[in-house]
């Protein structure tokens, strides 16, 4: 029973909503991104050419986990279309970060162009942590390249996923409601992303403010 529970836990994809990329941000102002959707999956294209210096362009996504232990294994599977190979070392980098610390990283190195190439890798966690950045998964290329990234799976353990799975639940995706009790008042805010306030109700002794 213990082994089976462990297997189930380890098979959970740690990436938040890798099917639709509902939460992502550019990693910097120079990132040239294009999100595309089809009937099954979203994909994110990073496209740069003509650069003569590293700009480290790409995007960041949240993770569904925040606790990692130094020495534990993580494995990745991603489907990537390569229209132009990345230069400056040729890597597509996936890094898990907490502040300035890289908790773990995968550097995938394509060797040919073509659509729907499957890449897998295993890595070892460098640093133990109980917290990670809000957008902890940093995906980037150093300089030039044209890559289209979809179906990202990162799981615990040293066995790379053999197929894509999205472990994000409907509860994860649902709009969350935050209730804060203040002195003689209540504040209710409906949020769906950090910094987003869709509606707010403040109830105080002097009345109700919308």
C-alpha positions in Angstrom: 0.0 0.0 0.0 2.8 2.4 0.9 4.6 1.7 -2.4 1.4 2.2 -4.4 0.7 5.6 -2.7 4.2 6.6 -3.4 3.8 5.8 -7.1 0.6 7.7 -7.4 2.2 10.8 -5.7 5.3 10.6 -7.8 3.3 10.5 -11.0 1.7 13.9 -10.3 2.6 16.6 -12.8 4.1 19.5 -10.7 3.4 22.1 -13.5 0.3 24.3 -13.1 -2.1 24.0 -16.0 0.3 22.8 -18.6 -2.6 22.1 -20.9 -3.8 25.7 -21.4 -1.0 27.8 -19.9 -3.7 29.9 -18.0 -1.0 31.5 -15.9 2.3 32.6 -17.3 4.4 35.7 -17.5 7.3 36.8 -19.9 10.6 36.3 -18.1 11.8 39.8 -19.2 10.8 42.7 -21.5 12.8 41.3 -24.4 10.9 38.0 -24.6 9.2 37.5 -27.9 6.4 35.0 -27.2 3.4 33.7 -29.1 0.8 31.5 -27.4 -1.2 29.3 -29.6 -4.1 27.0 -28.9 -5.5 23.9 -30.6 -8.4 21.7 -29.5 -6.2 19.7 -27.0 -3.2 21.8 -25.9 -1.8 25.3 -25.8 1.8 25.9 -26.9 4.3 28.8 -26.2 6.7 29.9 -28.9 9.9 31.6 -28.1 11.3 33.3 -31.3 14.4 35.4 -31.6 16.9 36.0 -34.4 19.7 38.4 -35.2 20.7 38.9 -31.6 24.4 39.3 -30.9 24.3 39.0 -27.1 22.5 36.8 -24.6 19.0 38.1 -23.6 17.8 35.0 -21.8 14.3 35.2 -23.2 11.3 33.0 -22.4 8.4 32.6 -19.9 7.6 31.6 -16.4 4.8 29.3 -15.1 3.6 28.4 -11.6 4.2 25.0 -10.0 1.7 23.0 -8.0 4.4 22.2 -5.4 6.7 24.3 -3.3 8.7 21.8 -1.2 11.8 20.1 -2.6 14.6 18.2 -0.9 18.2 18.3 -1.9 19.2 15.0 -3.5 15.7 14.0 -4.7 15.2 13.2 -8.4 12.9 15.1 -10.7 12.1 14.1 -14.3 10.7 16.0 -17.2 8.9 15.3 -20.5 8.1 18.0 -23.0 7.0 18.1 -26.6 8.9 20.8 -28.5 8.8 22.0 -32.1 12.1 23.3 -33.3 12.0 25.7 -36.3 15.4 27.1 -35.6 17.9 25.6 -33.2 18.9 27.7 -30.2 22.4 29.0 -30.4 24.8 30.0 -27.6 25.1 26.4 -26.4 21.9 25.2 -28.0 20.0 24.6 -24.8 16.3 25.0 -23.9 16.5 25.6 -20.2 13.8 24.7 -17.6 14.8 26.0 -14.1 12.9 25.8 -10.8 13.7 28.9 -8.8 13.2 30.5 -5.3 14.5 34.1 -5.5 18.0 34.0 -6.9 18.4 30.3 -6.2 18.1 27.6 -8.8 16.5 24.7 -6.9 16.8 22.3 -9.9 17.2 22.6 -13.6 16.9 20.7 -16.9 18.8 21.7 -19.9 17.5 20.1 -23.1 19.7 20.2 -26.2 17.9 19.7 -29.5 20.0 18.6 -32.4 17.6 18.9 -35.3 14.6 21.0 -36.5 11.2 19.5 -36.7 7.8 19.5 -35.1 6.5 17.5 -32.0 9.9 16.2 -30.8 9.7 14.5 -27.4 12.4 15.4 -24.9 13.0 13.7 -21.5 15.6 14.2 -18.8 16.2 13.6 -15.1 17.9 15.9 -12.7 18.8 16.1 -9.0 17.5 18.8 -6.7 20.3 21.1 -5.6 18.8 22.9 -2.6 16.1 22.0 0.0 13.3 24.5 0.2 9.8 24.8 1.5 9.0 27.8 -0.8 9.4 28.7 -4.4 8.6 31.7 -6.6 5.0 32.3 -7.5 6.1 31.7 -11.1 8.8 29.2 -10.2 9.3 27.3 -13.5 11.6 29.5 -15.7 11.8 28.4 -19.4 14.3 30.1 -21.6 16.8 30.2 -24.4 20.0 32.2 -24.1 19.9 34.1 -27.4 18.6 33.2 -30.9 16.2 30.3 -31.7 12.6 29.5 -32.6 11.1 26.8 -30.4 7.4 25.9 -29.7 6.9 24.3 -26.3 3.9 22.3 -25.2 2.8 19.4 -22.9 5.3 20.0 -20.1 5.3 17.3 -17.4 7.6 17.4 -14.4 7.3 14.6 -11.9 9.2 13.4 -8.8 11.4 10.4 -9.3 14.0 9.2 -11.8 11.6 7.8 -14.3 10.7 10.3 -17.0 7.0 10.4 -17.9 6.0 8.3 -20.9 3.0 10.4 -21.8 1.5 13.8 -21.0 -0.6 14.2 -17.9 -2.2 17.3 -16.4 -2.6 17.0 -12.6 -4.2 20.4 -12.2 -7.6 20.0 -10.6 -10.7 22.0 -11.2 -10.3 23.3 -7.6 -6.8 24.6 -8.6 -8.3 26.4 -11.5 -11.4 27.7 -9.7 -11.6 31.3 -8.7 -10.5 31.7 -5.1 -12.2 33.9 -2.6 -10.2 35.6 0.1 -11.8 36.8 3.3 -9.9 39.2 5.6 -11.1 40.3 8.9 -10.0 43.7 9.9 -10.8 45.8 13.0 -14.6 46.2 12.9 -14.8 45.3 9.3 -14.6 42.5 6.7 -13.0 42.6 3.3 -14.0 40.0 0.7 -12.0 39.8 -2.6 -12.5 37.5 -5.5 -9.2 36.7 -7.2 -8.0 34.5 -10.0 -4.4 35.6 -10.2 -1.9 37.4 -8.0 -2.7 41.1 -8.0 -6.1 40.6 -9.8 -9.2 41.9 -8.0 -12.4 41.0 -9.8 -14.8 42.2 -7.2 -14.6 43.5 -3.6 -17.0 44.0 -0.8 -16.0 45.9 2.4 -18.4 45.7 5.3 -17.6 48.1 8.2 -19.5 49.6 11.1 -20.2 52.7 9.0 -21.9 50.7 6.1 -21.1 48.7 3.0 -18.6 49.8 0.3 -18.5 48.1 -3.1 
